[in-house]
């Protein structure tokens, strides 16, 4: 295998609807993104459906939950659709995942590799789709993190930090 582009933090059922998802950590070697700099990025994706297909079919609920900015919900509520250009970053990450370009390691090993970096939880997808243990296992090692969940009103109390 070529050098991995990143790491798989989680593969399993979505905490939102039980459908298959994957959480991928990227930005290991830094980034040319001027807004985020060398911040590590996490993508929460359906593992069995491309991001664009998930949006078209409404299967993005597994990773976005009841976010009012999901394209299908935004159309019916008049809210602005999600700002993420799904055809770019999320699609590229999903395609690389399908080609086996992300390494599988225990979360604690990945966390040690990225120690002292800053982490963005949910570059695409809602962090509440993954089990809390995934995030807890990595944030103890990073120097800082940022993230947001649109599920904050409905998330199970056991999930909260």
N, C-alpha and C positions, 0 to 999 in steps of 0.2 A: 504494500500500500504506500502511496505517496504520503508525504507529510500531511497530517490531518489539518483541515481548515478550521477545526474547532472540536468541540466535544458534545456528546449527547448527555445531558443531565438527567433526562427522564424519558422513558417510553412506556406508555400504558394508558389506562382509561382516563378520560377527562373527568375531573371532579365536578364538572358542570352537567354533563349528560352521559358519561360513561363511554363515549366513542373514543377510538384510538387517537392519541396525540403524541407528539414528541416535543421536547424542550431542548433547543440547541444553543450552545454558547459559542459566540464568534468574537472576532477582534483580538485573538490571542497575540497576534504579531502587530498590534496597533491598528490604526485606521487613518485614512486620508480625509475623513469626514471632519470638516472645520467646526461644525456645531458640537460634536461629541468628543472630538479628539481621540485619545487612546482608550476611551471607556469601553469596557467589555459589553457586548450586546447579547440579549437572549431573545430567541424567536420561539413562540409557542404556536405550533402548527398541527393540523391534522396530519397524521403519518400516512394515511391511505389515500388522500385526495389532495391534488394540487391546491394551493391557496386561491387561485383564480376560480377553479371549479367549485371550491367550497363556498365562495361568495355567491357564485351564480346559482347554486342549488340550495342555499340557506344552511349548509352544513358548517358554516363558520361559527354557528352557535356554540359548538364544542370548545372553541378557543376564545370566543368573544362574549359568550353569555348573552345577557340582556342589554349590552351596551347600545345606547341610543344612536351611536354613530355607525353601527353595522349597516352596510348599504341597504339591505332589505328593510330594516327598521327605519332608517333615515328617510327612505322614500315615503313611508306611510305616515311618519310624524312631522316631516318637514324640517327635521334637524339636519345640520351639516353632516355629510358623510365623513367617514374616517379619513384623516389626512395621509395615512400610510399609502404609498404607491406600491400596492401589492404585486404588481407585475414586475417590480424591480427587486429590492432586497429579499422580501419573503419568498418570492418565486425562485430566486437564485439559490437561496439557502435550501429550499425544499428539493430542488433539482440535484444539488450537491449531496444532500442526504440520500436521495434515491440512488446515487452513484457510489455510495459508501465512503464519502470523503470526510466523515466525522467519526472520531474515535469513541469507543465505549470504554469508560473507566468508572470505577466507583466515584461518587460525588466527592468524597473526602480527598481522593487523589487529584481530581480536577481542581478542587479548591486550593490545594497546596501549590499547584502550577500557576495559579492566578493571584496568589497572595499579594496584598498591598496594592492591588489595582482597584479601580472604581467600576462598579457594575450597574448596568441598566437592566432592571427586571421588567420584561415585557416590551421590548423594542417593537414587537408585533405580537398580538394576542394578549389575553388577560392573565396575569399571574395566578389568579384564583382557579384557573383550569388545571393547574398542577398541584400535587400534594404539598402542603406547607413544609414537609421535611426536606424537599428539594431545595427550597430557598434557604431554610435554616442551615442546611449543610454547607452552603457556600458563603453566606453573608458573614459568618464568623471569621472568615479569612480575609475578605476584601477590606480595603481601607475606607470604603464608602459605597453607598448604593442609592439608587433612586428607582421608584416604581409607583404605579398607581393601578387600582382595580376599580372598574365600574361596578363590580359586584359588592362593594363595601356595605351596602344596606342589607344585603340578603345572605352574605357569606356565613357559613356555619361558625358558631362561636369557637369550636374546637380548632378551626383553621387559623384563627387570629394569633399573632405573635404574643 
